[in-house]
Amino acid sequence: MSPDKQEILNSLKSFDEIADEWKLNGASPELARLLTLRQVIAFENIVNDDACRDFLLKKFNNGRASDSWLATDWQNGFDELILCAPLCKLVDWQCEECMIGKHQQNHSCEDENSVFGWTAELLKETDKEKLLIHIGRLKRMLEDSNTKWNLKTHSINE
């Protein structure tokens, strides 16, 4: 992989990297939100680049049947929960206390119908355009505290 492509891939941090950055910089709720947003933007950049997206899809499928938690394995694997890791650390996996969990009926982001869980379902489809639309929804959920995620329609309720 070329150095510029590797830079795009490296912008998405592993679970330990992003959790450590959050802790080292004050571990505040706002920082958790901002680092989660940064992870989502890094993910968006990967999806927008064909070579990086191909790498992501390969890693996404690598071991998913046997390992349900691949987030710490980036770049050897990919789990969508790596995107929201700072928020998970903030609330110590108590989803009903999370800014995202509160807006998806207190469901865990592990739920395939949750806003982050739906990301995995779209990765399975390999439809770049649908995934980019969804990434826009992820960003909106992180930027606008008035948005609610509908687990049945996989969309934002106004």
Backbone as a chain_set.jsonl record, in Angstrom:
{"seq": "MSPDKQEILNSLKSFDEIADEWKLNGASPELARLLTLRQVIAFENIVNDDACRDFLLKKFNNGRASDSWLATDWQNGFDELILCAPLCKLVDWQCEECMIGKHQQNHSCEDENSVFGWTAELLKETDKEKLLIHIGRLKRMLEDSNTKWNLKTHSINE", "coords": {"N": [[0.854, -1.174, 0.0], [0.539, 2.221, -0.784], [2.306, 5.076, 0.631], [0.562, 7.331, 1.002], [-1.965, 6.15, 1.013], [-1.687, 4.493, 3.206], [-1.512, 6.407, 5.171], [-4.133, 7.382, 5.209], [-5.455, 5.087, 6.138], [-4.225, 4.845, 8.631], [-5.293, 6.977, 9.975], [-7.614, 6.199, 11.184], [-8.021, 5.079, 14.343], [-6.921, 2.433, 16.526], [-8.756, 0.614, 19.054], [-7.39, 0.753, 21.557], [-5.593, 2.863, 21.039], [-7.295, 5.114, 20.59], [-8.77, 5.161, 22.939], [-6.748, 5.577, 24.812], [-5.847, 8.12, 23.995], [-8.115, 9.646, 24.607], [-8.188, 9.343, 27.427], [-5.682, 10.471, 28.156], [-6.038, 13.119, 27.519], [-7.872, 14.313, 29.178], [-10.363, 13.027, 29.356], [-13.055, 13.88, 29.008], [-16.646, 14.344, 28.508], [-17.197, 15.905, 26.193], [-14.813, 15.65, 24.761], [-14.888, 12.897, 24.266], [-17.055, 12.796, 22.502], [-16.027, 14.368, 20.388], [-13.735, 12.905, 19.625], [-14.948, 10.554, 18.811], [-16.379, 11.543, 16.641], [-14.181, 12.257, 15.075], [-13.154, 9.705, 14.55], [-15.241, 8.694, 12.983], [-15.079, 10.41, 10.777], [-12.538, 9.714, 9.842], [-13.105, 7.096, 9.11], [-14.949, 7.628, 7.081], [-13.225, 8.813, 5.197], [-11.703, 6.595, 4.528], [-13.651, 4.963, 3.343], [-14.263, 6.537, 1.135], [-12.035, 6.277, -0.501], [-11.029, 4.117, -2.984], [-9.044, 2.003, -2.892], [-8.433, 1.934, -0.17], [-10.967, 1.389, 0.866], [-11.375, -1.17, -0.184], [-9.398, -2.531, 1.254], [-10.417, -2.161, 3.85], [-12.872, -3.603, 3.651], [-11.915, -6.181, 3.25], [-10.606, -6.602, 5.701], [-12.755, -6.268, 7.414], [-14.255, -8.554, 6.894], [-12.481, -10.427, 7.744], [-12.238, -12.905, 9.915], [-14.699, -12.404, 11.194], [-16.713, -14.272, 11.617], [-15.733, -15.873, 13.634], [-14.805, -14.207, 15.655], [-16.234, -11.952, 17.605], [-15.533, -9.448, 18.501], [-13.628, -7.333, 17.131], [-12.484, -4.872, 17.3], [-10.118, -4.033, 18.636], [-8.244, -4.99, 16.984], [-7.645, -3.528, 14.704], [-5.278, -2.752, 12.398], [-5.736, -5.311, 11.533], [-8.208, -6.389, 11.599], [-11.671, -5.354, 11.593], [-14.105, -3.753, 13.459], [-17.194, -2.227, 13.811], [-17.654, -0.897, 16.202], [-15.338, 0.292, 16.948], [-15.472, 2.835, 16.059], [-17.068, 4.269, 17.827], [-15.767, 4.032, 20.221], [-14.606, 5.959, 22.12], [-16.932, 7.076, 23.294], [-18.054, 4.81, 24.429], [-16.149, 4.202, 26.364], [-16.412, 6.482, 27.953], [-18.933, 6.187, 29.219], [-18.618, 3.783, 30.374], [-19.634, 1.502, 29.097], [-22.335, 1.646, 29.623], [-25.029, 1.911, 28.11], [-27.454, 3.311, 28.29], [-26.712, 5.674, 29.406], [-25.267, 6.976, 27.535], [-24.7, 9.482, 25.017], [-25.437, 8.71, 22.453], [-26.723, 6.238, 22.859], [-28.952, 7.059, 24.395], [-30.437, 8.208, 22.426], [-31.297, 6.212, 20.868], [-33.204, 4.584, 21.976], [-31.969, 3.532, 24.251], [-30.535, 1.366, 23.379], [-27.763, -0.8, 22.833], [-24.832, -0.061, 20.935], [-23.9, -2.308, 19.788], [-26.05, -3.64, 18.825], [-27.425, -4.7, 15.837], [-29.21, -3.048, 14.569], [-28.793, -0.57, 15.569], [-27.424, 2.792, 15.398], [-24.608, 2.709, 15.025], [-24.244, -0.043, 14.78], [-25.671, -0.578, 12.462], [-23.927, 0.204, 10.542], [-22.205, -1.978, 10.117], [-23.967, -3.725, 8.886], [-24.364, -2.408, 6.483], [-21.773, -2.462, 5.482], [-21.579, -5.152, 4.898], [-23.212, -5.27, 2.68], [-21.713, -3.918, 0.828], [-22.204, -1.533, -0.551], [-21.184, 1.417, -1.545], [-22.322, 4.039, -1.779], [-24.691, 3.947, -0.199], [-23.492, 3.472, 2.244], [-21.978, 5.82, 2.59], [-24.04, 7.713, 2.807], [-25.124, 6.852, 5.2], [-22.952, 7.307, 6.911], [-23.026, 10.053, 6.958], [-25.318, 10.306, 8.499], [-24.39, 9.26, 10.928], [-22.525, 11.236, 11.612], [-24.239, 13.4, 11.893], [-25.766, 12.587, 14.103], [-23.843, 12.806, 16.055], [-23.324, 15.495, 16.029], [-25.677, 16.886, 16.451], [-27.691, 17.082, 19.075], [-30.4, 16.724, 19.153], [-31.269, 14.781, 17.453], [-32.751, 11.622, 16.771], [-32.402, 8.121, 16.577], [-33.999, 5.762, 14.561], [-34.632, 2.531, 15.117], [-36.038, 0.697, 13.627], [-36.493, 1.703, 11.038], [-33.996, 2.464, 10.329], [-33.081, 5.105, 10.225], [-32.88, 8.68, 10.757], [-34.953, 10.321, 13.036], [-36.693, 13.294, 12.938]], "CA": [[0.0, 0.0, 0.0], [1.334, 3.439, -0.898], [2.337, 5.867, 1.878], [-0.619, 8.178, 1.167], [-3.089, 5.269, 1.379], [-1.432, 4.059, 4.577], [-1.852, 7.546, 6.035], [-5.597, 7.375, 5.334], [-5.799, 3.965, 7.016], [-3.711, 5.124, 9.979], [-6.09, 8.019, 10.635], [-8.558, 5.48, 12.04], [-7.229, 4.573, 15.462], [-7.363, 1.204, 17.188], [-9.472, 0.859, 20.306], [-6.448, 1.203, 22.589], [-5.057, 4.186, 20.683], [-8.284, 6.174, 20.766], [-9.105, 5.205, 24.369], [-5.618, 6.215, 25.495], [-5.872, 9.546, 23.672], [-9.205, 10.23, 25.392], [-7.76, 9.407, 28.833], [-4.543, 11.377, 28.304], [-6.43, 14.496, 27.245], [-8.882, 14.814, 30.095], [-11.483, 12.087, 29.48], [-14.317, 14.613, 29.165], [-17.72, 13.975, 27.584], [-17.04, 16.594, 24.909], [-13.699, 15.026, 24.056], [-15.37, 11.601, 23.777], [-17.871, 13.084, 21.317], [-15.157, 14.853, 19.312], [-12.891, 11.8, 19.145], [-15.839, 9.661, 18.063], [-16.593, 12.214, 15.357], [-12.932, 12.123, 14.31], [-13.1, 8.319, 14.079], [-16.221, 8.57, 11.904], [-14.518, 11.119, 9.614], [-11.453, 8.857, 9.339], [-13.805, 5.989, 8.447], [-15.498, 8.192, 5.841], [-12.109, 8.966, 4.262], [-11.362, 5.25, 4.06], [-14.726, 4.53, 2.44], [-14.19, 7.342, -0.089], [-10.874, 5.883, -1.295], [-11.299, 2.751, -3.44], [-8.058, 1.041, -2.381], [-8.609, 1.847, 1.289], [-12.244, 0.712, 1.105], [-11.138, -2.592, -0.443], [-8.655, -3.016, 2.423], [-11.381, -2.194, 4.953], [-13.817, -4.703, 3.458], [-11.172, -7.422, 3.487], [-10.391, -6.715, 7.141], [-14.082, -6.422, 8.016], [-14.648, -9.95, 6.743], [-11.432, -11.262, 8.314], [-12.477, -13.448, 11.242], [-15.956, -11.995, 11.832], [-17.507, -15.432, 12.02], [-15.181, -16.495, 14.836], [-14.407, -13.21, 16.648], [-17.271, -10.916, 17.576], [-14.986, -8.165, 18.934], [-12.388, -7.139, 16.384], [-12.102, -3.463, 17.335], [-8.729, -3.827, 19.053], [-7.379, -5.605, 15.987], [-7.411, -2.678, 13.538], [-5.668, -2.937, 11.027], [-5.865, -6.729, 11.186], [-9.635, -6.639, 11.533], [-12.455, -4.133, 11.766], [-15.409, -3.822, 14.098], [-17.795, -0.888, 13.761], [-17.627, -0.257, 17.519], [-14.114, 1.09, 17.077], [-15.834, 4.219, 15.74], [-17.668, 4.928, 18.998], [-15.02, 3.607, 21.417], [-14.502, 6.978, 23.176], [-18.211, 7.193, 23.997], [-18.2, 3.598, 25.248], [-15.277, 4.376, 27.531], [-16.977, 7.549, 28.78], [-20.063, 5.705, 30.027], [-18.259, 2.437, 30.837], [-20.531, 0.586, 28.395], [-23.707, 1.787, 30.132], [-25.592, 2.553, 26.921], [-28.538, 4.237, 28.636], [-26.099, 6.937, 29.811], [-24.511, 7.492, 26.386], [-25.407, 10.447, 24.169], [-26.01, 7.981, 21.32], [-27.662, 5.263, 23.411], [-30.184, 7.756, 24.782], [-31.173, 8.598, 21.214], [-31.718, 5.011, 20.141], [-34.006, 3.837, 22.95], [-31.027, 2.902, 25.182], [-29.949, 0.161, 22.797], [-26.318, -0.849, 22.653], [-24.356, 0.079, 19.555], [-23.672, -3.664, 19.281], [-27.284, -4.045, 18.155], [-27.264, -4.5, 14.394], [-30.128, -2.005, 14.123], [-28.382, 0.71, 16.143], [-26.789, 3.677, 14.417], [-23.276, 2.197, 14.703], [-24.411, -1.423, 14.337], [-26.152, -0.583, 11.075], [-22.731, 0.365, 9.711], [-21.75, -3.319, 9.743], [-24.914, -4.288, 7.916], [-24.09, -1.761, 5.199], [-20.494, -2.989, 4.999], [-21.874, -6.467, 4.319], [-23.805, -5.034, 1.356], [-20.634, -3.311, 0.018], [-22.732, -0.423, -1.348], [-20.463, 2.611, -1.106], [-23.198, 5.207, -1.667], [-25.53, 3.776, 0.991], [-22.626, 3.617, 3.408], [-21.656, 7.243, 2.756], [-25.248, 8.367, 3.327], [-25.214, 6.482, 6.609], [-21.892, 8.023, 7.628], [-23.598, 11.385, 7.174], [-26.239, 10.19, 9.645], [-23.549, 9.118, 12.119], [-21.984, 12.56, 11.93], [-25.34, 14.236, 12.367], [-26.099, 12.153, 15.467], [-22.792, 13.302, 16.949], [-23.29, 16.96, 15.985], [-26.977, 17.462, 16.803], [-28.23, 16.291, 20.191], [-31.847, 16.573, 19.007], [-31.596, 13.697, 16.529], [-33.098, 10.309, 17.33], [-32.222, 7.036, 15.613], [-35.105, 4.824, 14.498], [-34.057, 1.207, 14.953], [-36.814, -0.077, 12.661], [-36.342, 2.221, 9.675], [-32.576, 2.783, 10.144], [-33.027, 6.493, 9.792], [-32.972, 9.679, 11.801], [-36.251, 10.97, 13.219], [-36.558, 14.741, 13.215]], "C": [[0.898, 1.235, 0.0], [1.289, 4.237, 0.412], [1.099, 6.744, 2.08], [-1.855, 7.359, 1.551], [-2.921, 4.799, 2.832], [-1.76, 5.169, 5.565], [-3.364, 7.625, 6.261], [-6.026, 6.276, 6.302], [-5.383, 4.239, 8.455], [-4.503, 6.2, 10.709], [-7.191, 7.416, 11.502], [-7.742, 4.775, 13.115], [-7.805, 3.265, 15.996], [-8.089, 1.574, 18.477], [-8.524, 1.413, 21.363], [-5.902, 2.593, 22.289], [-6.052, 5.297, 20.987], [-8.694, 6.292, 22.235], [-7.986, 5.881, 25.161], [-5.587, 7.717, 25.227], [-6.942, 10.256, 24.486], [-8.783, 10.396, 26.847], [-6.661, 10.446, 29.042], [-4.908, 12.852, 28.148], [-7.63, 14.961, 28.057], [-10.124, 13.971, 30.253], [-12.834, 12.78, 29.695], [-15.384, 14.084, 28.207], [-17.564, 14.631, 26.212], [-15.895, 15.997, 24.099], [-14.101, 13.661, 23.514], [-16.193, 11.793, 22.505], [-16.987, 13.482, 20.142], [-14.251, 13.748, 18.757], [-13.71, 10.771, 18.38], [-16.113, 10.251, 16.692], [-15.343, 12.098, 14.483], [-12.774, 10.702, 13.756], [-14.051, 8.13, 12.887], [-15.704, 9.255, 10.639], [-13.371, 10.318, 9.01], [-12.043, 7.671, 8.575], [-14.366, 6.45, 7.097], [-14.395, 8.345, 4.781], [-11.662, 7.622, 3.704], [-12.385, 4.769, 3.043], [-14.652, 5.279, 1.107], [-13.026, 6.97, -1.0], [-11.023, 4.409, -1.685], [-10.334, 1.721, -2.861], [-8.214, 0.85, -0.875], [-9.91, 1.132, 1.633], [-12.107, -0.787, 0.859], [-10.399, -3.239, 0.723], [-9.597, -3.179, 3.614], [-12.32, -3.39, 4.825], [-13.146, -6.051, 3.692], [-10.996, -7.637, 4.986], [-11.706, -6.905, 7.887], [-14.511, -7.887, 7.994], [-13.658, -10.921, 7.383], [-11.785, -11.688, 9.743], [-13.798, -13.102, 11.884], [-16.788, -13.179, 12.311], [-17.011, -16.025, 13.337], [-14.84, -15.504, 15.945], [-15.384, -12.049, 16.59], [-16.756, -9.545, 18.006], [-13.627, -7.968, 18.285], [-11.839, -5.725, 16.512], [-10.657, -3.245, 17.729], [-7.752, -4.343, 18.007], [-7.111, -4.735, 14.759], [-5.923, -2.438, 13.405], [-5.698, -4.399, 10.603], [-7.319, -7.133, 11.032], [-10.359, -5.319, 11.675], [-13.775, -4.476, 12.419], [-15.947, -2.402, 14.152], [-17.757, -0.168, 15.105], [-16.333, 0.507, 17.773], [-14.424, 2.573, 16.824], [-16.334, 4.954, 16.981], [-16.95, 4.585, 20.299], [-14.887, 4.701, 22.483], [-15.8, 7.149, 23.973], [-18.449, 5.981, 24.902], [-17.358, 3.695, 26.508], [-15.858, 5.414, 28.496], [-18.048, 7.016, 29.723], [-19.825, 4.287, 30.558], [-19.284, 1.412, 30.347], [-21.934, 0.557, 28.994], [-24.485, 2.592, 29.092], [-26.699, 3.555, 27.227], [-28.002, 5.587, 29.094], [-25.386, 7.634, 28.649], [-25.352, 8.454, 25.551], [-26.03, 9.782, 22.944], [-27.054, 6.993, 21.837], [-28.995, 5.877, 23.793], [-31.056, 8.079, 23.574], [-31.481, 7.41, 20.31], [-32.343, 4.032, 21.142], [-33.139, 2.993, 23.892], [-30.438, 1.591, 24.663], [-28.439, 0.312, 22.687], [-25.975, -0.657, 21.187], [-23.936, -1.266, 18.97], [-24.879, -4.164, 18.504], [-27.155, -3.726, 16.67], [-28.182, -3.42, 13.828], [-29.796, -0.63, 14.692], [-27.653, 1.539, 15.09], [-25.371, 3.201, 14.057], [-23.351, 0.754, 14.213], [-24.85, -1.524, 12.889], [-24.989, -0.41, 10.093], [-22.235, -0.991, 9.231], [-22.675, -3.945, 8.707], [-24.675, -3.69, 6.531], [-22.744, -2.201, 4.626], [-20.684, -4.364, 4.37], [-22.434, -6.33, 2.909], [-22.783, -4.517, 0.354], [-21.124, -2.203, -0.915], [-22.138, 0.878, -0.816], [-21.403, 3.788, -0.875], [-24.113, 5.116, -0.442], [-24.707, 3.992, 2.254], [-22.27, 5.077, 3.654], [-22.851, 8.043, 3.264], [-25.378, 8.088, 4.818], [-24.136, 7.18, 7.445], [-22.334, 9.463, 7.894], [-24.557, 11.38, 8.357], [-25.463, 10.046, 10.953], [-23.023, 10.476, 12.563], [-23.079, 13.466, 12.489], [-25.742, 13.871, 13.796], [-25.09, 12.702, 16.474], [-22.778, 14.825, 17.034], [-24.574, 17.619, 16.476], [-27.644, 16.59, 17.865], [-29.743, 16.106, 20.112], [-32.241, 15.429, 18.085], [-31.849, 12.407, 17.295], [-32.941, 9.277, 16.214], [-33.409, 6.088, 15.704], [-34.546, 3.447, 14.165], [-34.813, 0.347, 13.928], [-36.581, 0.377, 11.227], [-34.883, 2.547, 9.325], [-32.405, 4.191, 9.581], [-33.138, 7.404, 11.01], [-34.391, 10.239, 11.823], [-36.0, 12.434, 13.558], [-37.313, 15.089, 14.468]], "O": [[1.902, 1.278, 0.71], [0.357, 4.093, 1.203], [0.628, 6.888, 3.208], [-2.693, 7.822, 2.324], [-3.891, 4.72, 3.586], [-2.232, 4.903, 6.67], [-3.818, 7.902, 7.372], [-6.859, 6.504, 7.179], [-6.11, 3.903, 9.389], [-4.399, 6.326, 11.929], [-7.652, 8.052, 12.45], [-6.87, 3.963, 12.807], [-9.01, 3.023, 15.929], [-8.032, 2.718, 18.927], [-8.819, 2.427, 21.994], [-5.764, 3.412, 23.198], [-5.687, 6.312, 21.579], [-8.94, 7.395, 22.724], [-8.25, 6.665, 26.072], [-5.327, 8.502, 26.139], [-6.706, 11.349, 25.001], [-8.989, 11.455, 27.439], [-6.708, 11.216, 30.002], [-4.169, 13.729, 28.596], [-8.324, 15.899, 27.665], [-10.881, 14.176, 31.202], [-13.658, 12.309, 30.479], [-15.057, 13.447, 27.206], [-17.776, 13.985, 25.186], [-16.002, 15.855, 22.881], [-13.696, 13.298, 22.41], [-16.044, 11.038, 21.543], [-17.173, 12.993, 19.028], [-14.032, 13.674, 17.548], [-13.227, 10.181, 17.414], [-16.083, 9.537, 15.689], [-15.448, 11.864, 13.279], [-12.315, 10.52, 12.628], [-13.698, 7.482, 11.902], [-15.876, 8.727, 9.54], [-13.245, 10.251, 7.787], [-11.538, 7.292, 7.519], [-14.264, 5.738, 6.097], [-14.612, 8.039, 3.608], [-11.284, 7.525, 2.536], [-12.021, 4.23, 1.998], [-14.95, 4.704, 0.06], [-13.042, 7.326, -2.179], [-11.13, 3.547, -0.813], [-10.768, 0.671, -2.387], [-8.134, -0.271, -0.374], [-9.956, 0.354, 2.585], [-12.661, -1.59, 1.61], [-10.725, -4.352, 1.135], [-9.577, -4.201, 4.299], [-12.535, -4.113, 5.798], [-13.748, -6.958, 4.268], [-11.216, -8.742, 5.484], [-11.758, -7.626, 8.884], [-15.066, -8.393, 8.969], [-13.961, -12.103, 7.546], [-11.641, -10.898, 10.676], [-14.017, -13.473, 13.037], [-17.492, -13.077, 13.316], [-17.795, -16.618, 14.078], [-14.606, -15.923, 17.079], [-15.369, -11.257, 15.647], [-17.485, -8.561, 17.884], [-12.602, -8.386, 18.824], [-10.824, -5.405, 15.893], [-10.017, -2.338, 17.195], [-6.545, -4.144, 18.142], [-6.407, -5.175, 13.851], [-5.353, -1.905, 14.357], [-5.686, -4.687, 9.406], [-7.614, -8.138, 10.385], [-9.729, -4.277, 11.858], [-14.479, -5.385, 11.98], [-15.219, -1.475, 14.505], [-17.823, 1.061, 15.14], [-16.251, 1.289, 18.721], [-13.719, 3.453, 17.319], [-16.049, 6.139, 17.158], [-17.488, 4.831, 21.379], [-15.044, 4.398, 23.666], [-15.763, 7.346, 25.188], [-18.98, 6.114, 26.004], [-17.802, 3.315, 27.591], [-15.799, 5.238, 29.713], [-18.062, 7.362, 30.904], [-20.728, 3.671, 31.125], [-19.737, 0.561, 31.112], [-22.639, -0.446, 28.883], [-24.582, 3.815, 29.192], [-26.865, 4.538, 26.505], [-28.761, 6.554, 29.166], [-24.951, 8.777, 28.79], [-26.559, 8.268, 25.397], [-27.055, 10.251, 22.449], [-28.159, 6.926, 21.297], [-30.048, 5.29, 23.546], [-32.274, 8.207, 23.697], [-31.871, 7.57, 19.153], [-32.051, 2.836, 21.148], [-33.519, 1.889, 24.28], [-29.902, 0.799, 25.439], [-27.917, 1.407, 22.477], [-26.74, -1.045, 20.304], [-23.645, -1.354, 17.777], [-24.748, -5.016, 17.624], [-26.814, -2.604, 16.299], [-27.952, -2.93, 12.723], [-30.438, 0.361, 14.343], [-27.311, 1.036, 14.02], [-24.977, 3.286, 12.894], [-22.597, 0.368, 13.319], [-24.452, -2.442, 12.172], [-25.076, -0.837, 8.941], [-21.88, -1.141, 8.061], [-22.224, -4.608, 7.773], [-24.774, -4.39, 5.523], [-22.595, -2.3, 3.408], [-20.005, -4.696, 3.398], [-22.169, -7.166, 2.045], [-22.976, -4.665, -0.853], [-20.519, -1.964, -1.96], [-22.543, 1.374, 0.235], [-21.284, 4.471, 0.142], [-24.289, 6.102, 0.274], [-25.167, 4.615, 3.21], [-22.259, 5.527, 4.8], [-22.683, 8.959, 4.069], [-25.702, 8.981, 5.601], [-24.402, 7.596, 8.573], [-22.037, 10.019, 8.952], [-24.604, 12.339, 9.128], [-25.834, 10.637, 11.967], [-23.073, 10.819, 13.744], [-22.856, 14.207, 13.447], [-26.026, 14.753, 14.605], [-25.445, 13.023, 17.609], [-22.272, 15.386, 18.006], [-24.56, 18.783, 16.875], [-28.106, 15.488, 17.572], [-30.311, 15.39, 20.937], [-33.428, 15.135, 17.945], [-31.236, 12.146, 18.33], [-33.297, 9.527, 15.062], [-33.784, 5.659, 16.795], [-34.047, 3.222, 13.062], [-34.264, -0.631, 13.423], [-36.482, -0.441, 10.313], [-34.569, 2.864, 8.177], [-31.688, 4.42, 8.607], [-33.441, 6.968, 12.121], [-34.958, 10.583, 10.786], [-35.156, 12.742, 14.399], [-37.328, 16.25, 14.877]]}, "num_chains": 1, "name": "protein.A"}
